[in-house]
Amino acid sequence: MAKTPAERKRDQRERDKLSEEERQAKLLSRKIVTELYHNDDAALKRVMQRCDIEEEQDLISRLIRGADRMTDQQLADHIRLS
């Protein structure tokens, strides 16, 4: 059920009162920490530059969402390394 404008505004005011840490805690599902090899890091930086994206997390989120929209066959073809 869609929220009314008044309900959305009330939710926004509640969110605005939260500290940054509290806001992140409500939004984040989990935190992934990964180590990158030099070639992978270089590829990440090239893709970020090509897409004009400044934050690694932004690019990774977009890649995840793009992969999620692919069919099973498209995804299998995309991640095939050989």
N, C-alpha and C positions, 0 to 999 in steps of 0.2 A: 504494500500500500504506500502510495507516494505521500511524502510529508508536505504539510502546508508551508507557505513562506514563513509564517510565524514560528513553526517548529524548527525549520532550518536555521533561522536567525538565532533562536534560543540555543540550539546545538553549537552554532558558531561562537556565541558568547562564552559558552562553557569551555570550548576548545581554546579560546583566546586566553582564558584564565590559567590554563595549565602551563607548567614550566616546559622547556624544550625537552627535558628528559622524560617527563610524564607523557608528553605528546608522542615522542618516539616509541615509548613503551606501549601505547595504545595502538600505534600504526604497524609496528614491526611484528612479523610472524616469527622470524628467526634471523640470525646473523650467520653469514657464511664467510669464513676466512680461507683464502687459498693462496698457495705459493705459485708464482708463475716462472716458467723458464724464460730465458732471455728472448728467444724467438717468439714465444707466445705474448710476452709483454710488448715487444716491438709491433707485432700484428695488432694487438689491442690499441696501441697508440696510433697506428696508421688508420684503423677503422674509425677511431674517434675523430681524427683530423678530417678524414673524408666526409664524415657525417656532420662535422662542425658541432660535436658534442664534447663538453668540457669535463663532465663527471663520469668516472668509470661506472658507477652504479646506474646512472641514467642509461648508458649504452647496454649494460647487462640486462636491465629490466626490459628494454625494448627488444633485445634479442630473445629473451625468454617469452615475451608476449607474442612475438612474431612466430616463433617455433610452435607455440601453443595453438596458433590458428592454422597451421599446416595440416594437411591430411597425413595419415600414417605413412603413406608411400612417399610423399614430399619430404617428410622429416627423415625417413630412412635414407633417401637419396642425398639429402643435404648433409647428413653427418657421416656418410661413408667416407672413409679416409683413403681408400685405395682406388 
